[in-house]
Amino acid sequence: MPNFDRDLYNRDGCQLLPGLLAEADVSRAVAFFDGLDGAAEVPPSYEAEYDEADGVRRLRKLRRLLWNDPQIWGPLLNRAGVPALAREVVGDDAAVVFHAAFLKPALVGTEVALHQDQALWSYEYPKAFSVWCALTEVSPANGGLFGSRGSHSGGHVPHKDRPAYRWHDSLDAAEDGLEEPVQFQLAPGDGVMWDRYFAHGSAANTSPHDRRGMVVVFADASAPEFRAKDSFPLADLVALGAG
Ligand SMILES: O=C(O)CCC(=O)C(=O)O
C-alpha cells in the first residue's frame, strides 16, 4: 500500500503519496476525461460543471465517476492501493462517498477557493478523508494545488460567502488564522491525501496546459450519524478487482 505516516498525517492534516498511480493508469484516466471534454454532450449523470471564457467552454468538474463507470475506476483505484489507505484511516466499514475529477482546463480554468471539504458537504461524513491524484504536472504555473498545514486541527472553521467567487463559501488563511498555504508540487501519478477539515484550494490556470486531477473521498459508513447521497462500500470496491 502507499506509504502512510500516521504521525505526519495527524500533525499536518495531509500527506504526500508519491507515485500513487502507474503511468498507464494516468494515461487511461487522461484519455477518459479528454473524451468527455471533447464530446458534444456529457451525460447528466456526471453532474458536469464548465469553465467558460471568450467563446471557449471546457469541463471544470465531473462527479460520481465510480457510480457511472465502476469497471474502469474500481480496478484503477485498487491498483493504486487506495482501499488499504481507507482501511488504515477509516477502518473496514469505509465507503466511497465522492469520486470526482477537477479538470482545470488551460487558459480558462478557474480557481477553487480555500475551503475545508466538510464545510461544503450537505452531510456530516465521519472520519472522512480525500485521496487526490495528479494526472498532469501540478505546480503554481498551471493553477496548482495548495493547502494550509495544521488547518484541520481545530475542526470546522466558519466559511464566508465572497461575492467574487461563485462556486461555494470559502476561507481566507490570514483572516481565519490559518497557516499560509503551501503549494504541492506533483508529477503525473503523485497523490496527496487530506483530512476533511484540511483547508485547501487551487488558483486559476492561465497556462496553455490543462491541470488535471481526480479525487476519491472515503467516510465511515458504520458511524451512527452516517448519511450519504452516494455510498459505495469498500468491500464492493475491492470486489471489482485490480483488472
Ligand atoms: O483540484 C482542485 O483544484 C481542488 C480539489 C478540491 O478542492 C477537492 O478535491 O476537494
The ligand as a Gaussian input file, in Angstrom:
#p B3LYP/6-31G(d) Opt

LIG

0 1
 O       -8.434000      20.052000      -7.787000
 C       -8.630000      21.166000      -7.297000
 O       -8.273000      22.181000      -7.844000
 C       -9.326000      21.303000      -5.973000
 C       -9.650000      19.987000      -5.351000
 C      -10.582000      20.086000      -4.205000
 O      -10.944000      21.145000      -3.748000
 C      -11.081000      18.863000      -3.595000
 O      -10.747000      17.754000      -4.047000
 O      -11.825000      18.974000      -2.599000

